[in-house]
Amino acid sequence: MDVSIGGHAEPGFAAVEDAFTQNFEAGHETGAAFCLHVDGRKVVDLYGGSFDRDRSGSGSGSGSGDGSGDGSGDGSGDGAARPYDQDTLQLVFSSTKGATAACANLLVQRGELDLESPVARYWPEFAQFGKEEIPVLFLLSHQAGLPAVDTSLSPAEVQAWDPVIAALETQPPLWEPGTAHGYHALTYGWLVGEVIRRVTGRSLGTYFAEEIAQPLGLEFWIGLPEEQEHRVSPVLGSVLPGSESGGEPGGAVADPGFSSTLLARALNVAGAFSEPGWANRRAWHAAEVPAANGITNAVSLSRLYAGLIGTVEGGPSEPILTKDQVDQARIVRTFGADQVFASVGFTMTQRIGQGFWISSPFSPFGGAGSFGHTGAGGSYGFADPENNLAVGYVMNRMSTGVTVDPRSRPLIAACYQAVGATPKYL
C-alpha cells in the first residue's frame, strides 16, 4: 500500500517510524497517528493514511443534534483523498478513562477527595439498595458491582447525563462490592464523573479541560465543541463483538445470545448504543461520556501522560501529579478474573490501579510500572515513570481485540529499543 507518512522521528527513533509504516504496508491501517515523549520532549510524531474509508475526504458527516444523523458523510468530495494528518482528531473510546482517572487522582492529591470514604459522602442519593458503604476507590477499580443498569435508557437520555445518574442511584450491585471486579465499560465514567461533579461543582469534561487539558495545551475534549467536529475522522468497523453493522460502529448484534450477557449490557447501556453509525454522530461527540467518548490525537494523548509524570516542553513548571500520587495511582488494586468478560466465557486478568490499567500481559504497555488505558478498537495512552516516557496511539480502523492489538506491539517495542530499555510484557 502506497501511503504517505507525515511528521517526524528524531535520530535514534527510526525503528519506530519503520514499525508505524509497516502497519500501513501490511494493510492493517486506514488512518492512524503515533506519538512518543521522552523526558517530556516529543521525539516521535507520526501520522498517515486516509481520513475516511472511501478516501473521498468527505469528512465525518453532520449527524443532527438529536442523534438522528448517521455521521457517515455523503462520499461526494472532489475525488481527492483527505489525508489523516496533524489536524485530525479521533474518538478514542475507553482511552478516555485515563483522562477521567487523572482528574480523580488530582483531586486526591489536592485533599479534596478521599478514596476510602463512602461514595455517599459526596453523593448522598447513591446510598440506596446496598450501596451505602461502597468506597470511592471501588468506582475507580471496577469493584462496585455496577457495570450495567437495569433501567432502559434511550441514546438521548444517556447523552443527557442526569437520567443515567438516576438509574445508577437506584441500581442494586450485581455482586457484593469489593468481592470481585468487572469492567465498568461505560458506567465507570458516570460514577467517577458524578463524584467529581459533586466535589467540584463542575462536570467531568469541564474539570478536565480547566485543570489538565488547558494547562498542558492538549487538544483533548470530553464533550467536543461543534467548531471542532469537522476534524474528527470517522471510526470504521464494529464496536460490539459479533455486530452486523455494515462497517459502521455499533449495529445489531448477530448473535442474539450475546445481547443478554453482562458484557453486552455493559458495552451498550441496555441497548442505547446498538444502531449503526452511533459513534460517528455529532450528538455522541458533544455529550460528556467520561468512560468512552474522549476525542483527541496521538500528540495530546502522549502529552497527557508525559505531563502526569513530569514536565513537558511548553507546559507547566511542575508535573500534574506528584511522584507520590503517581505511585499511589499505580498500586494494583484488583487482579484476577473479570466478571463482565466471564459472562461470555472470556478470561481477562487485567491489573487495575486507581482508575488506570497497570502494565500486564493483558495490557502490555512496556515497563512493569507503566500505567494508562486502552480503548476499543486499538487506541491507547500510557506513561512509564521509570523510563520517563509516554506514548499515544490513535486510529480510525477498529480492531476486534480487547487489549493492545498487534499494530501496537511493534511500535511499543521499537520505543523501548530506542531508549535502551527492555519491555517486560511484549
Salt bridges, closest charged atoms under 4 A:
GLU10 OE2 - ARG41 NH1 2.59
GLU29 OE1 - ARG407 NH1 3.07
ASP45 OD2 - LYS42 NZ 3.42
ASP87 OD1 - ARG231 NE 3.17
ASP114 OD2 - ARG121 NH1 3.92
GLU125 OE1 - ARG198 NH1 2.88
ASP150 OD1 - ARG265 NH2 2.74
GLU169 OE2 - ARG198 NH2 3.92
GLU194 OE2 - ARG197 NH2 2.69
GLU194 OE2 - ARG198 NE 2.65
GLU210 OE1 - ARG202 NH1 2.68
GLU211 OE1 - ARG110 NH1 3.14
GLU211 OE2 - ARG202 NH1 2.95
GLU219 OE2 - ARG231 NH1 2.93
GLU229 OE1 - ARG282 NH1 2.94
GLU229 OE2 - HIS285 ND1 2.71
GLU248 OE2 - ARG53 NH1 3.98
GLU275 OE1 - ARG281 NH1 3.29
ASP327 OD2 - LYS323 NZ 2.86
ASP327 OD1 - ARG330 NH2 2.94
GLU386 OE2 - ARG330 NH2 2.85
ASP405 OD2 - ARG407 NH2 2.80
